[in-house]
Amino acid sequence: MTTPPDPTRTDPTDPLPPEKFSSWEAALDQSLLKPIQVSVLQTMVDEGHASTLANAASILDLQETIIHPPEHMWGS
């Protein structure tokens, strides 16, 4: 028996469920990020990868447009 596809999944090959927001930067501006998500941005700032939380969010948005998780994971 097969499991019916989950209609909330945008990419069936992506093992992670989609986020509730489409842009880190917009979610930060609208205060939609959970504390753990803000801590990801803060870690990027603390480690010198970004100068501000907004800059870190912008970097993550860019990475999500460039890196397709299933392709990146399998090196396709």
N, C-alpha and C positions, 0 to 999 in steps of 0.2 A: 504494500500500500504506500502511495506517495503522499507527502505532506503538501497541502495546498500552499501556493506562494503567499508570502506576507505582503499585502498591498502597500505597506508603509516603506518597504525596501525599494530603493531606486536602482540598485545594481545587485542582481542576485549573486554575483561572484564576490561581492564585497562582504567579508565576514562580520563587519561591524555595523550596527544599526545606524541609520542616518541621524545627524544631530537635529535638534529642534530649530536651528537657525541656519541660514545659508551663507552668512558672512560673519567671521569673528569680529571684524571691525564694527559692523552694524550692531551686533549683539552686545559688544562692549559699550557702544554709545547709548544703547537702549536699556542697559543694565539687565540683560537677559542671561548673562553667564552665571553659572554656579560657582561657588567658592573654589572648587578644585580646578575649574577652567581658568579662573583669574590667576590662580597660583601657577598654572602653566605659563601664562604670559609674564608673570612676575619673575619666574625662574629664567626666562629668556632675557629679561632686563638685567637680573642679578649676574648672569653669566656673560653679559656683554654682547649678546646677539642682537639686542635692540636697545634703543635709547629710552623708549617710553612704552607703556602698555599698548597704546594705540599703534605704535610702530610694530610691536610684536604681533598684534592682531593682523596688521596689514601683511606681514611676512607669512603668517599662517594662511591667510586668504590666497596669497600668491602661490604658496606651495601646493595648496589643494587644487589649483587650476593646472599646475604643471605635472604633479605626480598623481597618477591614477593608482590607488592602492593595490588592486590585484596585479596590475602590470609591474609595479615596482617590486612587489613581494616575490614574484616569480621570474623577474628579470626579462620579461618579454619585450 
